[in-house]
Each structure stands twice: as structure tokens, then as C-alpha cells.
């Protein structure tokens, strides 16, 4: 004969079922689960983005899982700038670029082996060098028009300057060292002879303007 089931047995079974249901519900709530579907979606989409390459801290973003983090604006402060290439020279704006080829000689420079031309005064005019062979036909004229001659010795030896008198005879006047210069006051149509080591190297006639006598062979 089967024994009748006690009412307390049924109560115990129901209590056990309720305890199990409540335990499961507690675990779900602890994990952030919500009975509302939209709230569950938001919780599932709450993710932690990886740290950026610049070393900033990771950022927490609310929203759908496929939402992208915007890239940093290069114009904003703190944004990484362009990286210089290793070993590449830096060029400042407006800086001149090096030109290839042979550099032009500096002002006043001369070609190797060529004698430097003398710098005559701005108010002087170069006089013509008359042939030494014509010396017997020259004689100074008796005039009173004052003028001047600047002598430039372009030789590597001293030079003697002679005045041709009114009879065409040489009269020693002055001397110039090698590469030296001297200025003499004279008169219009007077003749001057330059000699080196006793030999004539040039004859110069005074003009109405300041003259430059370039002594060279």
C-alpha cells in the first residue's frame, strides 16, 4: 500500500526550484545582464580600445562594437609631426641650394702666371708708350701748362726716370723700386724716359690731363 505524499515534501521541492532560479538570476545580474534587450546590447558593446601608437592611455568607448576611434588631427597640439629621415640634410625655407660647377674668381683675382694690372686713379688716363727708337727726335717744349704723370713700375727690377730737356738730353730725375709707383708734376708736352739696367723701356709725353704711365716690357 503506497504511502501518501506529505505536503511538506512538495513545499521542499518548490523551495529548491525557487532557490536555483534565484541563484541563476543573481549570477546574471552580477555579470551586468539586464532583462531589457537594448541595455544588454549597450553592455556588450562597451569595449576597451587598445592604446594608440603615440603612447596615450587606452580609451573606453560606449556604442556599437564596429564604431571606429577617430584618427588624431595633425593640426591639433600634441599630434605627432613629420619624422625626419636619418642622415638627410635639413633645408630651411628660403635657404639657397648649393650650385654645382666651378666657382667664379673673387673680384681682383688674377689668372696664375699673369701679372696683375695696376689700379690707376679715377682721374688719370693711361698714356701711350712711345718707342725708344724715336728718342733722338723728342725734346720737351717750353710751356707753362701744369699737368702730372703717375708712373707705375710693372717690372720686377728698379726703374730710373729721366726728363728730356729742351735740347732732348736726358736729365736723371727719380727712381722707382720694383713694382713701385711715383707721381710727378710736369708741364704739357714734356717727355720722360724710363730705363731699367741702363736700357730704355719706354718714353711718355705729358698731356693736358693727368696721365698714368704703365712701365712694362
C-alpha positions in Angstrom: 0.0 0.0 0.0 1.6 3.2 -1.1 2.1 5.9 1.4 0.5 9.3 0.9 2.9 12.0 -0.2 3.4 14.6 2.5 2.5 18.2 1.7 5.8 19.3 3.2 7.6 17.3 0.5 6.0 19.3 -2.2 6.9 22.5 -0.4 10.6 21.4 -0.2 10.7 20.7 -3.9 9.2 24.1 -4.8 11.6 25.9 -2.5 14.6 24.1 -4.1 13.4 25.2 -7.6 13.0 28.8 -6.5 16.4 28.8 -4.9 18.0 27.5 -8.1 16.2 30.2 -10.2 17.2 33.0 -7.8 20.8 31.8 -7.9 21.0 31.9 -11.7 19.4 35.4 -11.7 21.9 36.6 -9.2 24.8 35.4 -11.4 23.3 37.2 -14.5 22.8 40.4 -12.6 26.4 40.3 -11.3 27.7 40.0 -14.9 25.8 43.1 -15.9 22.9 41.3 -17.6 19.7 43.3 -17.9 16.2 41.9 -18.8 16.0 44.8 -21.3 17.4 43.8 -24.8 18.7 47.3 -25.6 20.6 47.5 -22.3 22.2 44.1 -23.0 23.4 45.4 -26.4 25.0 48.5 -24.8 26.7 46.5 -22.2 28.1 44.0 -24.8 29.3 46.9 -26.9 31.2 48.5 -24.0 34.8 47.7 -25.0 38.3 48.9 -24.2 40.2 50.2 -27.2 44.0 49.3 -27.4 46.4 52.1 -26.7 47.4 54.3 -29.6 50.9 54.2 -31.1 51.7 57.6 -29.5 51.7 56.1 -26.0 48.4 57.5 -24.8 46.2 55.5 -22.3 43.6 53.2 -23.7 40.1 54.8 -24.1 36.8 53.4 -23.1 34.1 53.9 -25.9 30.4 53.5 -25.4 28.5 52.3 -28.5 28.3 49.6 -31.1 31.3 47.3 -31.4 32.1 48.4 -35.0 32.4 52.1 -34.1 35.9 53.3 -35.1 38.1 55.6 -33.0 38.8 58.8 -35.0 42.4 59.4 -36.0 44.3 62.3 -34.3 44.2 65.6 -36.2 47.7 66.6 -37.2 46.9 70.3 -36.7 46.0 69.8 -33.0 48.6 70.4 -30.3 50.3 67.2 -29.3 49.7 65.5 -32.6 52.9 63.7 -33.9 54.6 65.7 -36.6 56.6 64.5 -39.7 59.6 62.4 -39.0 63.0 63.4 -40.5 64.8 60.8 -42.5 68.1 59.7 -40.8 71.1 61.3 -42.5 69.1 63.7 -44.7 70.3 67.3 -44.6 67.8 69.8 -43.2 66.9 72.6 -45.6 65.5 75.8 -44.1 62.8 77.7 -46.1 64.4 80.2 -48.4 67.8 78.8 -47.9 69.9 78.7 -51.0 70.8 75.5 -52.6 74.4 74.6 -53.5 75.2 75.0 -57.1 77.5 72.6 -59.0 80.4 73.7 -61.2 83.5 75.9 -60.8 83.2 78.9 -58.6 83.8 82.3 -60.2 87.1 84.0 -59.2 86.9 86.6 -56.5 87.0 90.3 -57.5 90.5 91.4 -58.2 91.9 87.8 -58.6 94.2 87.2 -61.5 95.0 84.1 -63.6 98.0 82.2 -62.5 101.1 83.4 -64.3 99.6 86.7 -65.5 100.8 90.0 -63.9 98.2 92.0 -62.0 97.1 95.2 -63.8 97.8 98.3 -61.8 94.9 100.3 -60.4 95.2 103.8 -61.7 93.4 106.7 -60.2 89.9 107.6 -61.4 91.1 111.0 -62.7 94.0 109.5 -64.7 94.2 108.5 -68.3 96.7 105.9 -69.5 99.4 107.4 -71.7 100.7 105.7 -74.8 104.2 104.2 -74.5 106.3 105.7 -77.3 109.1 103.7 -79.0 112.6 104.0 -77.5 114.0 104.2 -81.0 112.4 107.6 -81.5 114.1 109.2 -78.5 116.5 111.3 -80.7 113.6 113.2 -82.2 112.0 114.1 -78.8 112.6 117.3 -76.8 110.5 119.0 -74.1 108.6 122.1 -75.2 108.8 125.3 -73.1 105.2 125.6 -71.9 103.6 126.8 -68.6 100.5 124.5 -68.6 100.9 122.4 -65.4 99.9 118.7 -65.5 101.0 115.4 -63.9 102.2 111.9 -64.6 101.8 108.9 -62.3 104.5 106.2 -63.1 103.6 102.6 -62.4 106.6 100.2 -62.4 105.3 96.7 -63.5 108.8 95.3 -63.7 110.5 93.1 -61.0 113.6 95.4 -61.2 114.1 99.1 -60.2 113.4 101.7 -62.9 115.1 105.2 -63.4 113.1 108.1 -64.7 114.8 110.8 -66.9 113.5 114.1 -68.1 114.3 115.1 -71.7 115.3 118.7 -71.5 114.6 121.4 -74.2 117.5 120.0 -76.2 116.4 116.4 -76.0 119.1 115.4 -73.4 118.4 113.0 -70.6 118.4 114.5 -67.1 118.1 112.0 -64.2 115.1 112.8 -62.1 114.0 109.9 -59.8 113.9 106.2 -59.3 111.2 103.6 -58.7 111.6 100.3 -56.8 110.3 97.1 -58.4 106.5 97.2 -58.6 106.7 100.8 -57.2 104.9 103.9 -58.2 105.5 107.7 -58.1 103.7 110.8 -59.2 105.5 113.7 -60.8 104.3 117.3 -61.5 105.3 118.3 -65.0 104.2 120.5 -67.9 102.4 119.9 -71.1 104.5 118.4 -74.0 107.4 117.4 -71.7 109.0 114.0 -72.3 110.0 111.4 -69.8 112.2 108.3 -70.4 112.0 105.1 -68.2 115.1 102.9 -68.1 116.0 99.6 -66.4 119.5 98.4 -66.1 120.6 101.3 -68.3 118.3 100.4 -71.2 115.2 102.3 -72.3 111.9 100.6 -71.7 109.5 103.4 -72.7 109.0 107.1 -73.4 106.0 109.1 -72.2 104.7 112.6 -73.2 102.8 114.7 -70.7 99.3 115.7 -71.8 96.8 118.3 -70.7 95.1 115.7 -68.4 96.6 113.7 -65.5 98.3 110.7 -67.1 99.2 107.2 -66.0 102.5 105.8 -67.4 102.5 102.0 -67.2 106.1 100.7 -67.3 106.3 97.2 -68.7 108.2 95.2 -71.3 
